[in-house]
């Protein structure tokens, strides 16, 4: 964690007191809280404590606690780092550095535990967020798209009920088509519109109340169809904006949906 501590402190989540989870709370609500990532309930109390900090929105503390716990705690640290960087970090350079760090940690975790689906998932997801922050040309030159696709496919193979991996793969198809077009995307990356829409449906079937799923689906519809899907995209943003947040991360997603509607 020394790389993170070398930086300034993380921007605090302002509503942490509204989401004050204990380890017991997290254990009791585990299925609802982890329906998207299919992470198994940890047996190590230190790992469960890291997750309690994460769900409370104490992201920096969660990352530190997860790394200190080791093993499955690294997953909590990576999710805390990525959620923090996505929603709360104001500096683009630092955001990219957080994604890079999380990807590196997850890659090490996957090397040590090749059958751990969330090691592969957070590696692919962090690389995806990193790729969004640099130019498409750079992402392609670094071979990131191939690593992202392979990591998500591996996650689904290891964890067939992993809704978030399907969601991320649906976004992958849509973003590739948006950037290089459907024909080139299909030939070079196997990206297909029908696969994107099918994966969104599969993801919702596994995680029907996903807030970020609704936002990502709306974004993808606008990328894939523009004006023809505008009404459906607005409906999805509205559903996300009305959602009851189960934890701090969902609170941030609900706020994002409201911002999208305000900007609309």
PyMOL commands that set and color helices and strands:
alter all, ss='L'
color gray80, all
select helices_A, chain A and resi 2-5+16-19+23-28+30-33+45-55+59-69+73-87+92-112+117-133+136-141+144-158+163-180+182-189+193-206+211-242+248-263
alter helices_A, ss='H'
color red, helices_A
deselect
rebuild
show_as cartoon
